[in-house]
Amino acid sequence: FCYYPGKLHGGIQAFYLDQVLTDCCPGAVTASLAISYLQPIDPQSSLKVSAWPVKVEGRKLYMEACIKVLENSTGTMIKATHAKALVIMPNA
């Protein structure tokens, strides 16, 4: 899943983010997704993908998510990718 040797493809990162954004809301769909690629990700890195709500307006959920990678030299997780999304909940 590398476009350049040693770099995880941005589309794969987008897939991970979209998946975690909608996992929190069964049946929800992503209406928009804006991604900031902050640094390259080595495909062999340990990743932490997380998402959280920012605002709720009826069926609209404004969410954010990020991918963090393990920084081997310090042992800390650092943000490599950040996303903002609008997720729509299904009709009841």
N, C-alpha and C positions, 0 to 999 in steps of 0.2 A: 504494500500500500504506500509505496514511496514514489513520488514524482521525481525528486532528486535523490541521489544516494544519501542515506542517513537522515532524511527529512520525511516526517509523516505528512502525507498528502492533506491539504486543507479540506478537501471534500470528506475525508474520513473524520477529521476533527468536527466538521459541521454535522455529520451523521451522529457522532457521539453526543454532541450538545443537543441536537434536536431530540434524540432519544430520551435523554435525561429530563429535558423540559416537559415532555408529554407523559413520561412515566408517572409523574406525580398526579396526573389527572386522567384516569381511564376514559377513553373515547374522545379526548380532546385532540384538536388539530392545530398545527402551527400556521398562523396567518402571515406572520412576518418574522424574519430572523436576520439580525445584523451582527456580524462577527468581526472582532478586532484580533488579528494575529499579532501577538506581541513579541514572540520569539519562536524560532524553529523548535520542533519536537523530534527528538531521536526516537525512532520506532521501537527501540529496545528499552526505553525509559518506563519507569513505574509511573502510572497516571492516577490522578484523582479527579473525577468529573462530578461536579455538584451544581444544583440549581436551587433557586429560592424565589418566592413571590415578592414583587415590589408593590403592586397595586391591583385591586380587584374592582371591576365595574360590571356588575351583572354577570354575564357569561364571559366577559373579557378578562383574561389574566395577563397582567404585564409582569414578565419574568426576566430574570437574569441568570446566567450560568457561566461557569468557567472550567477550564482544564488546567490543572496544576501538575507540574512534573517534579520529580525528585532531583534536587541539585546534589550530585554526588559529593562535591567538595565540602559542602556544609551539612548535608543530611536534612535540609529543610525543603519543603514543597514551595515552589514559586509559580506564579501565574504565567501561563504561556499563551492562553487564548481566553477571550472574554466575549460574551454574547448578550444581546438584549433581544427579547422576543415578545410577540403578542400571541397568546394561545387562546383559542376559543373553545369553551366547554360545549358539549352537545345539549340540545334541547331536552328538557326533563320528560 
